[in-house]
Each structure stands twice: as C-alpha cells, then as structure tokens.
Amino acid sequence: MIIVMGYIHLNPSDIDEFLIDIQKIISNTKAEKGCFFYSVTVDDVTAGRMLVAERWQDQESLVEHLERQEMEGFLNKWETRIKSDILKYDALNARSLME
C-alpha cells in the first residue's frame, strides 16, 4: 500500500479557485481502481496551506492516477502556483489503530 501525505502551499487569494479545481478531481479519483482514500482539504486559510492525504493499493494505481488526462491538466495549471512538501510512503503493516 502507498500512503501520500503532506501539504500544498499556495497564495491565500488562490484558495477558492484551487478548491473549485480540486473538487472536480476528487470524486473521479475516489472511483479510480486502487484508490482507497483521497482527500485534499484546507488546513490553514490564512497561510494558504492545504492538507493532502491519499491511500493507494500500489504504485501502479498511483502512477495511473497521476497520468490521467484530468490530473495532468490540473497539475499543468497549478504547478507554477503551488509549492508542496508531499511525501510518498510504503505501508507494509496496516492494522487497526487500537491493535
């Protein structure tokens, strides 16, 4: 399993536009094969910080997601307007929180 987690930083004045664009992607992404969880949410409006949390079945599923035309268009639009510190983790021992 692949976990993707971190922050996107953007100009606070761009948050509304970013949220409109990301909402168009979220519902389609959640329906993708191999997507277990996908969320992008406002963490700090004043700072222009968004929290990204994703969980994928495997690397292949994540690559397919990133190569989708919809995702490429989104990334092309925003790549020069955002900074990110998003990391990818391999999860090898998933279990219930209380175990």
C-alpha positions in Angstrom: 0.0 0.0 0.0 1.2 3.5 -0.8 0.4 6.5 1.5 0.7 10.0 0.1 0.7 12.8 2.8 1.8 16.4 3.1 1.0 20.0 2.4 0.3 22.2 -0.6 1.2 25.8 -0.1 -0.4 28.5 -2.3 -1.2 32.1 -2.2 -4.2 32.5 0.1 -6.0 34.5 -2.6 -5.9 31.4 -4.8 -7.6 29.0 -2.3 -11.2 29.4 -3.7 -10.0 28.7 -7.3 -7.9 25.8 -6.2 -10.8 24.3 -4.2 -13.1 24.5 -7.3 -10.5 22.8 -9.4 -9.6 20.1 -6.9 -13.3 19.3 -6.2 -13.7 18.4 -9.9 -10.9 15.8 -9.5 -11.8 14.3 -6.1 -15.0 12.4 -6.9 -13.4 10.9 -10.1 -10.3 10.0 -8.2 -12.2 8.2 -5.4 -13.8 6.0 -8.0 -10.4 5.0 -9.6 -9.2 1.4 -9.3 -6.7 1.1 -6.5 -7.7 4.3 -4.7 -8.6 3.6 -1.0 -8.7 7.2 0.2 -8.2 10.6 -1.3 -8.7 13.9 0.4 -7.4 17.5 -0.1 -8.7 20.0 2.5 -7.9 23.5 3.8 -5.5 23.3 6.7 -4.9 27.0 7.2 -6.7 29.6 5.1 -4.5 32.5 6.3 -1.3 30.7 5.4 -2.7 29.2 2.1 -2.0 25.7 3.3 -3.9 22.6 2.1 -3.5 19.1 3.6 -3.3 16.2 1.2 -3.9 12.6 2.3 -4.1 9.6 -0.1 -4.0 5.9 0.2 -3.4 3.7 -2.8 -3.4 -0.1 -3.4 0.0 0.0 -5.0 2.5 2.1 -7.0 0.8 1.2 -10.3 -2.5 2.6 -9.2 -0.9 5.9 -8.1 1.0 6.2 -11.4 -2.2 5.6 -13.4 -3.9 8.3 -11.4 -1.1 10.8 -12.0 -1.1 10.1 -15.7 -4.8 10.6 -16.2 -5.6 13.5 -18.6 -7.7 15.2 -15.9 -4.9 15.1 -13.4 -2.2 16.2 -15.9 -4.3 19.3 -16.8 -4.8 20.1 -13.1 -1.0 19.8 -12.4 -0.1 21.8 -15.5 -2.4 24.7 -14.4 -1.2 24.7 -10.8 2.5 23.6 -10.9 3.9 27.1 -11.0 1.4 28.5 -8.5 2.0 26.0 -5.6 4.7 24.6 -3.5 4.4 21.2 -1.9 6.0 19.1 0.7 4.1 15.9 -0.1 5.8 12.6 0.5 5.0 9.0 -0.5 5.4 6.2 2.0 5.2 2.4 1.6 2.9 0.9 4.2 3.7 -2.7 4.9 1.9 -3.4 8.1 -1.6 -1.8 8.1 -3.8 -2.7 11.1 -6.4 -1.2 13.3 -5.4 1.8 15.3 -6.3 0.1 18.6 -4.4 -3.1 17.9 
